[in-house]
């Protein structure tokens, strides 16, 4: 059963009189517990697809359903709350708050979603420990390696126990050894039932998924079911 479904999603970027159709009536679905990788050349619409399907960006036509909720029929406040309660995000640029410690960065989305402060700290701590960062709870981002910072972003995405985690080039800023550690961690979590949508340029990352979706010129041009690769 689809946990996420997009129907005829269209996205147009406008600059003055010029229009660029970034998504052209795209249909997409992902089942609960599935790992879908999205690949394609620069400008093909990969990140736009992630942003529109997660509700970070508005759409010009179509519908996006997460469970039984249509994201783009919600008010901005409702969509933000729904996203905080049901989604996690991992970005290449980490997007950590530099003056916050690792545990404070992870607990912040929980607090914004209305969690009790004590519960938020407990969940943030437990999730960071799961990431192998029990010795880094009080460190700020500039005191962490790139791989450690990315593991903090994974912890932040997971601490709210989301239905879906979106990852946009999660290994793009990492060396190959650290990238493999992060992807092994995501594969382990996916094996426990986490639904994962990963945008990547790295074919090795892309082919670890259950499915590989290829995009070009704002369209999905192939959707291939893969034999899982363990490493």
LINKA-V802491 format. One record per helix or strand. SS is the DSSP state (2 for helix, 1 for strand). FROM is the first residue (numbers start at 1). TO is the last residue. Records with the same first field share a line. If there is no record, write none. Layout:
BEGIN
SS=FROM-TO / FROM-TO
END
This chain:
BEGIN
1=2-15 / 18-31 / 35-40 / 61-66 / 69-70 / 87-91 / 101-101 / 140-140 / 164-168 / 195-199 / 211-216 / 219-225
2=46-53 / 71-73 / 76-86 / 102-112 / 117-130 / 134-136 / 141-143 / 146-158 / 176-191 / 203-206
END
